């Protein structure tokens, strides 16, 4: 019995030692090759502490917003949390059009008292289309860049995604329910997109911008369109027979245009990371 027990202990020792050595070697190798430069730089100093900033969140009763309060305490954004399916909360005229109804409602209700910077955001803390968490975005968004550019996407990409060609075909509103995507977009742009003098702007041949309906804008960018334009857009969203999700996506694909950006809005990835978050070589 003693001999058998001794052999078992020797066998276990013989089997475990190589495994233990491999684990130790792996830890050592990881330490040796670790990246000493953190991908998350310290929170940049607020170079414009006098700037006012509002955070507009599109949420529902089932949203998990436990991440939000700690972030707000650290970043001092003024929250406007819309709950689209709760009439007792800050809400919208109709729960339709995804986050677009929330964003348009905020703009309309606050048009004459807008802050310097606005961040329009979903309710989640992390999603597939985010490089950083929502808390990180709120803490590190460079307000100087938003004020300077007018419109900023928190999504930095190596190139354009989802380039949409617009031949320019339009249709009556009554036919949009079954219209192709390009016709739907072209019709809405042709009807509502105006310059600062109220003149129609031609439908561009192509549009592209980072998805997915999260962005920061300046007061001046919102004011590039008169209040009437934002009201008419929301009225269309309220009244259209286009399926709710598709109607909202028309705005998702075109937000950058309403805030005065070029039709093809695809910032260089490295420049975007530097300008928006201070990440990378910003020298």
C-alpha positions in Angstrom: 0.0 0.0 0.0 2.8 2.4 1.0 4.7 1.7 -2.2 1.6 2.2 -4.3 0.9 5.6 -2.6 4.5 6.6 -3.2 4.3 5.8 -6.9 1.1 7.8 -7.2 2.7 10.8 -5.6 5.7 10.5 -7.9 3.4 10.2 -10.9 1.4 13.3 -9.9 4.6 15.2 -9.3 6.0 14.1 -12.7 2.8 15.2 -14.4 2.3 18.6 -12.6 5.8 19.9 -12.8 5.9 20.5 -16.6 2.5 22.1 -16.5 3.5 24.4 -13.6 6.7 25.3 -15.5 4.7 26.1 -18.6 2.3 28.4 -16.6 5.3 30.2 -15.0 7.0 30.6 -18.4 3.8 32.0 -20.0 3.4 34.6 -17.2 7.0 35.6 -17.6 6.7 35.9 -21.4 3.5 38.0 -21.0 5.3 40.3 -18.6 8.3 40.5 -20.8 6.3 41.5 -23.9 3.6 43.6 -22.2 2.6 46.9 -23.8 3.7 49.6 -21.3 1.6 52.2 -23.1 -2.0 52.0 -21.9 -4.6 52.2 -24.7 -6.7 54.3 -22.3 -4.9 57.6 -21.6 -5.7 59.6 -18.5 -8.8 61.8 -18.8 -7.7 64.9 -20.6 -8.0 68.2 -18.9 -11.1 70.1 -19.8 -9.7 73.0 -21.7 -13.1 74.7 -21.9 -14.6 74.2 -18.4 -17.2 76.9 -19.3 -18.8 74.8 -22.0 -22.2 73.5 -21.3 -22.9 69.9 -22.4 -26.0 67.7 -22.5 -26.2 64.0 -22.8 -29.4 62.7 -24.5 -30.1 59.0 -24.0 -32.7 57.0 -25.8 -33.9 54.3 -23.4 -36.9 52.0 -22.5 -38.3 50.7 -19.3 -36.1 47.5 -19.8 -32.9 49.5 -20.2 -30.0 48.8 -17.9 -28.6 52.2 -16.9 -26.6 51.2 -13.9 -23.5 52.4 -15.6 -24.8 55.9 -16.1 -24.8 57.6 -12.7 -21.1 56.8 -11.8 -20.2 58.2 -15.3 -22.2 61.3 -14.8 -20.7 62.0 -11.4 -17.2 61.9 -12.9 -17.9 63.7 -16.2 -20.7 66.3 -15.2 -22.8 65.8 -18.3 -26.3 67.1 -17.9 -28.5 64.1 -18.6 -31.7 64.0 -20.7 -32.9 60.4 -20.4 -35.9 59.7 -22.5 -37.9 56.6 -21.8 -39.8 55.9 -24.9 -42.4 53.5 -23.5 -43.1 55.3 -20.2 -45.6 58.2 -20.4 -44.7 59.2 -16.8 -41.1 59.8 -17.7 -39.4 62.2 -20.0 -40.7 60.7 -23.2 -41.6 61.2 -26.9 -44.9 61.9 -28.7 -44.8 58.3 -30.1 -42.6 55.3 -29.6 -41.5 55.1 -33.2 -38.4 55.4 -35.4 -35.9 54.0 -32.9 -33.6 56.6 -31.3 -34.4 59.2 -34.0 -37.7 60.2 -32.3 -35.8 60.9 -29.1 -33.1 62.9 -30.8 -35.5 65.0 -32.8 -37.7 65.6 -29.8 -34.8 66.8 -27.7 -33.7 69.2 -30.5 -37.2 70.6 -30.9 -37.9 71.0 -27.2 -34.5 72.6 -26.5 -33.8 74.5 -29.8 -33.9 77.9 -28.2 -31.8 76.9 -25.2 -29.2 74.5 -26.6 -25.9 73.9 -24.7 -22.5 74.3 -26.4 -22.2 70.5 -26.9 -24.7 67.6 -27.2 -23.9 63.9 -27.1 -26.7 61.8 -28.5 -26.3 58.2 -27.3 -27.9 54.8 -26.9 -28.7 53.3 -23.4 -26.1 50.5 -23.5 -22.7 50.6 -21.8 -21.0 48.5 -24.5 -22.1 47.4 -28.0 -20.5 45.7 -31.0 -20.1 49.1 -32.8 -18.2 50.7 -29.9 -14.4 50.6 -29.6 -14.7 52.0 -26.1 -17.3 51.7 -23.4 -19.9 54.4 -23.1 -18.3 55.6 -19.8 -15.0 56.0 -21.6 -16.6 57.9 -24.4 -18.3 60.3 -22.0 -15.0 60.8 -20.0 -12.7 61.3 -23.0 -14.7 62.9 -25.7 -12.7 66.0 -26.8 -15.2 68.9 -26.6 -12.8 71.1 -28.5 -13.1 68.8 -31.5 -16.9 68.8 -31.3 -17.0 72.6 -31.2 -14.5 72.9 -34.0 -16.0 70.3 -36.4 -19.6 70.6 -35.5 -20.3 66.9 -35.8 -18.2 64.0 -34.4 -18.8 60.2 -34.5 -17.5 58.3 -31.5 -16.8 55.4 -33.9 -13.4 55.5 -35.5 -12.8 53.3 -38.5 -10.0 52.5 -41.0 -12.3 53.4 -43.9 -15.8 54.0 -45.1 -18.5 51.5 -44.2 -21.9 51.1 -45.8 -21.5 53.5 -48.7 -25.0 54.1 -50.1 -25.4 55.1 -53.8 -28.3 57.5 -54.4 -29.4 57.6 -58.1 -31.7 60.4 -57.1 -35.0 58.7 -57.7 -37.9 59.9 -55.5 -41.4 58.7 -54.8 -44.6 60.1 -53.3 -44.8 59.7 -49.5 -47.7 57.3 -50.0 -45.4 54.9 -51.9 -42.5 54.9 -49.5 -43.6 51.9 -47.4 -42.4 49.5 -50.1 -39.7 51.7 -51.6 -36.1 50.6 -52.0 -33.6 52.1 -49.5 -32.1 54.5 -52.0 -35.5 55.8 -53.0 -36.6 56.2 -49.4 -33.4 58.2 -48.5 -33.5 60.3 -51.6 -37.1 61.2 -51.1 -36.6 62.4 -47.5 -33.5 64.4 -48.4 -35.1 66.0 -51.4 -38.2 67.0 -49.4 -36.6 68.2 -46.1 -32.9 69.0 -46.6 -32.4 72.8 -47.0 -29.5 75.2 -46.7 -29.4 78.0 -44.1 -31.4 80.2 -46.5 -34.1 77.6 -46.9 -33.1 76.5 -50.4 -33.3 72.9 -51.4 -30.0 71.0 -51.4 -29.5 68.5 -54.2 -29.5 64.8 -53.3 -25.8 63.6 -53.2 -24.8 60.7 -55.5 -23.4 58.8 -52.5 -23.5 59.0 -48.7 -21.4 57.3 -46.0 -20.7 57.8 -42.4 -19.8 55.6 -39.4 -22.9 53.8 -38.0 -24.8 53.6 -35.6 -26.8 56.7 -34.6 -24.5 57.9 -31.8 -22.8 61.3 -32.3 -21.8 64.6 -30.6 -22.7 67.9 -32.1 -22.2 71.6 -31.4 -25.0 74.2 -30.9 -24.0 75.8 -34.2 -24.4 72.5 -36.1 -28.0 72.1 -34.8 -28.7 75.7 -35.7 -27.6 75.1 -39.3 -31.2 73.9 -39.8 -34.1 76.1 -38.7 -36.4 74.8 -36.1 -39.1 74.2 -38.8 -36.8 71.6 -40.5 -36.5 69.6 -37.3 -40.2 69.8 -36.7 -41.1 68.7 -40.2 -38.7 65.8 -40.0 -40.3 64.6 -36.8 -43.8 65.1 -38.2 -42.8 62.9 -41.1 -41.5 60.3 -38.7 -44.7 60.4 -36.7 -47.0 60.2 -39.7 -45.1 58.0 -42.3 -46.4 54.5 -43.1 -42.8 53.3 -43.5 -42.1 50.6 -41.0 -40.8 52.1 -37.7 -37.4 50.6 -37.8 -36.8 51.5 -41.4 -38.0 55.1 -40.9 -35.6 55.5 -38.0 -32.7 54.1 -40.1 -33.3 56.8 -42.7 -32.1 59.3 -40.1 -29.4 56.9 -38.9 -27.9 56.9 -42.4 -28.2 60.7 -42.8 -27.6 62.4 -39.5 -24.2 63.8 -40.6 -26.0 65.6 -43.5 -28.5 67.3 -41.3 -25.7 68.7 -39.2 -23.8 70.1 -42.2 -21.1 67.5 -42.9 -20.0 66.3 -46.4 -22.0 63.4 -47.9 -19.0 61.1 -47.6 -18.0 61.5 -43.9 -15.2 59.0 -43.3 -12.4 60.5 -41.1 -9.0 58.8 -41.0 -9.0 56.3 -38.2 -5.8 57.5 -36.5 -6.8 61.1 -36.8 -10.2 60.3 -35.5 -8.8 58.5 -32.4 -6.5 61.4 -31.7 -9.0 64.2 -32.3 -11.9 62.6 -30.6 -10.3 60.7 -27.7 -6.6 61.8 -27.5 -5.6 58.2 -28.3 -2.4 57.4 -30.3 0.3 59.7 -31.6 -1.2 63.1 -31.4 2.1 65.0 -31.9 
